[in-house]
Amino acid sequence: MTDAANPLLADWTTPFGLPPFAAIEDAHFAPALDAALEEGRAAIAAIADNPEPPTFANTIEALELADRTLDRVAGVFFNLAGSDSNPAREALQRDYAPKFSAYASEIVNNEALFARIATLWEARDSLGLTPEQMRVLHLTHRSFVRSGAALQGEARDRLTEVKSRLAVLGTSFTQNLLADEREWFMELSEGDLEGLPDFVIDTARAAGEEKGAKGPVVTLSRSLIVPFLQFSPRRDLRETAWRAWTARGANGGATDNRQIAAEVLKLRDERAKLLGYADFAAYKLETEMAGGADRVRDLLMAVWEPAKASAEADARVLEEMMREDGVNGPLEPWDWRYYAERRRKAEHDLDEAELKPFFQLEAMIDAAFDCATRLFGLEFRPLEVDLYHPDARAWEVTREGRHMAVFIGDYFARGSKRSGAWCSAMRSQKKLGGETRPIVVNVCNFAKGNPALLSYDDARTLFHEFGHALHQMLSDVTYGSISGTSVARDFVELPSQLYEHWLEVPEVLKTHARHARTGEAIPQPLLDRLLAAQTYDMGFQTVEYVASALVDLDFHDGAAPDDPMAAQEATPARLGMPRAIGMRHATPHFAHVFAGDGYSSGYYSYMWSEVMDADAFAAFEEAGDPFDRDLAAKLERHILSAGGSEEADALYTAFRGRMPGVEALLKGRGLDRAA
Ligand SMILES: [Zn+2]
């Protein structure tokens, strides 16, 4: 096939330059990806071998544009691989994953290329760069240095060895964990099912069939064991199940992860030191808004004490319930979920069936759009265009008649879609090489229906992903590498989690949460109960999470511990963690931290983002109007349009006038009351 015949490589003359989905076939991807990689390699070689001395334009800007075709083709491919896969697309993913990683490492290991970048970095103050250009130069140089581009000889070889050993250990860690999770199950007699709701019984029976057992079983799958711990009145069975669940990865033998965890921590420490950092936390947090371990610890400790006080108060109530059941002795970790569930039922009984008719998918899409109109003046017009699946829908997003973006909503679950919900940009905003406006996709897994009805959590998810979409659609930067959501990991969830707050605004719910059949607005008492239930059992959840986040931080801040299991015990002991709460993730199954590098020394970031979103929304509450246009304009100027053009704390401070404090988070989690 010639390039001209491949629709992925031809010019896209479709409306808004959308990919020509109707013409694209799976057979087009491999040749298009190959051609795009080849074009990228040629562009990189041309930059590296350019006989002219390096300039910002012939090096950094040229690098920004080197992957033009690859970005375009990969943007389509990865979207389809996630949201509408098939065996051919899965095979392509397996084939191309090593090709992409080889391509990326060729670039960072290109010495001539790095020499040009390093020359520019040295001369940065005399280049007359704009602040955004300076930022892009800084980030480009930093990412090469962090990959080891500045190392020579033995140090460089050792870094390569360490990285590949870490990759092997990460894979083993995951596989051992899966093996332990597969291995264990507990058979239940018919009598053992007493007190379990139907959905748990159904899941247990299905699991029993899968395991070839005679009857229902409990497995270590989160979707089965957590409800079992919540609902089973059998304390002995709960204890057995809880002990097995928390022993994953620490059962001795070939699947034991304890040695792996110790080796991973040592190698990470070595990697950081090879690159010139004091320890792994310093290396890892350099690129984050938090910047260093002390700030992370300060944040976690500010939340810890009120959370602990709240959990201790809850523990007393639960222990009293246990006494009334005639159980003596202290509340144990296998008791908490059970008594907390019974208390929830008594105090916050929310009937999903009563709620659901008020949350129609169409109305919630309208609500998300409506908030964006009131805040940012955006308007949404349905588009009749060819997309990749009949369930996907597109809108043109405009402001005062000006085209801003194409938004694609792909909301329904199907077998070809991976689970979860996400936002991706099929095309990102940038101005270099001509103004490019984004094509942004929100993908969810909601159940179909007529009309389609959402749970309240689903509606929050819709708002969450739409918040990410706004970060892409309002982006207004020159360079694609810092566009939209290309920001620090502990900053990227701010726009999405912040947007969830608008769903909770009573006037939004009163307008859009209307009964599917009667059109009646959600009644105030139901709304009150719904909002009150959101903060139930937050002491437990916060303690469980913060303890794991602190253990993760302690592992990486300073020298690696010789015995991670002992270190894992020391942290909660020092903090006085309530004994009836286990850690959310014990070391031998803490996949966030050991299965790869993603959340190592970064597990805190969920809470960091929540601190910011609560604090940012509090600005609107202080203004007395959730739709305050001046504040929305500031939010857009400093955060939603700014991408990664400045350090995240500078962006936040420009919006809020100060760094975030934890007060709004404590209030939002209902933890201010117990302290
Ligand atoms: Zn998110």
Residues whose N, C-alpha, C, O or C-beta is under 5 A from the ligand:
A	BS01	ZN	E493 S496
